[in-house]
Amino acid sequence: MAEKKCIMCGKMFDPEEVANANKNPYLDDDDEDMPKKEPSFCQLCEARIRNEADKSQKSPKPM
């Protein structure tokens, strides 16, 4: 269990735990052809990034 340091906040986290949390439940392990790279952000920072990205999306203009 090798811990990594988050590149945003500097908190130590387990990359396997983050990878398992982000795993798509609809895909089987056999379907994954590409190797996964280890996450660089802890779960909290990743959630914060996704939240900010969702907020920055433009809303469609009313017709």
C-alpha positions as CSV (number, residue, x, y, z in Angstrom):
1,M,0.0,0.0,0.0
2,A,2.1,2.9,-1.3
3,E,0.7,6.3,-0.4
4,K,1.0,9.3,-2.7
5,K,0.8,13.0,-2.0
6,C,-1.9,15.0,-3.6
7,I,-0.5,17.6,-6.0
8,M,-3.1,20.2,-5.0
9,C,-3.4,20.0,-1.2
10,G,-0.4,17.8,-0.3
11,K,-2.5,15.4,1.7
12,M,-1.4,11.7,1.7
13,F,-3.8,9.3,0.1
14,D,-4.0,5.7,-1.2
15,P,-4.2,5.7,-5.1
16,E,-5.9,2.3,-5.2
17,E,-8.7,3.6,-3.0
18,V,-9.3,6.6,-5.4
19,A,-9.1,4.3,-8.4
20,N,-11.7,1.9,-7.0
21,A,-14.0,4.8,-6.1
22,N,-13.9,6.2,-9.6
23,K,-14.3,2.8,-11.3
24,N,-17.2,2.6,-13.7
25,P,-19.6,-0.1,-12.3
26,Y,-21.0,-0.9,-15.8
27,L,-17.6,-1.9,-17.3
28,D,-16.1,-5.3,-16.6
29,D,-12.4,-5.7,-15.8
30,D,-12.1,-7.7,-19.0
31,D,-13.4,-4.8,-21.2
32,E,-10.6,-2.5,-20.1
33,D,-7.8,-2.6,-22.7
34,M,-6.0,0.5,-21.7
35,P,-3.8,0.5,-18.6
36,K,-5.0,2.9,-15.9
37,K,-2.6,5.5,-14.6
38,E,-2.5,6.3,-10.9
39,P,-4.5,9.3,-9.8
40,S,-2.6,12.4,-8.7
41,F,-5.4,14.0,-6.7
42,C,-7.0,12.9,-3.5
43,Q,-10.8,12.3,-3.6
44,L,-11.6,15.7,-2.0
45,C,-9.6,17.6,-4.6
46,E,-10.9,15.6,-7.5
47,A,-14.5,16.2,-6.4
48,R,-13.7,19.9,-6.1
49,I,-12.2,20.0,-9.6
50,R,-15.3,18.2,-11.0
51,N,-17.7,20.5,-9.2
52,E,-15.9,23.7,-10.5
53,A,-15.8,22.2,-14.0
54,D,-19.6,21.5,-13.9
55,K,-20.3,25.1,-12.7
56,S,-18.2,26.6,-15.4
57,Q,-20.1,24.9,-18.2
58,K,-22.3,27.3,-20.2
59,S,-26.0,26.8,-19.8
60,P,-27.9,26.7,-23.1
61,K,-29.6,29.9,-24.2
62,P,-33.4,29.9,-24.2
63,M,-34.9,30.2,-27.6
